[in-house]
Amino acid sequence: MKVLFIINTDDGETVYNAMRLANVGVEKGDEVSVFMLGKGVLFETRGNDQFDVMGQVGKFQGDFYV
């Protein structure tokens, strides 16, 4: 299955959970793309100890557009 995630928020928890779901799709064999839009481009500054955004982004093996 082909899946596209469009993330347009800078909320760390939301970005973290979207990237976790994207990673699950990749692990299941889906063709997954993530597109950061609007405030979503600030994802690098939105993580914290509870929501490791950059850890999930670094783990992602699909197409990633910012």
Phi, psi and omega in degrees: 000144174261131183228138175237127173255126174249117182250117183234031179230156176254016177285118185303318181295318181293316179297316179302311182292324177296318179290325174299315179295319177299318179295323177297318178300316178298316180298329180278354177099008178282155174269106189246135174236146177235132179237119177270128186228145177060232181293345178299337180292349178272015186305328183296334183259004188256357180279164174208189182298325182281324183237093183279078182301310183294330174297317179290320178295317179296330180282338187293132183245015179258195176281135184228119183239132178237000000 
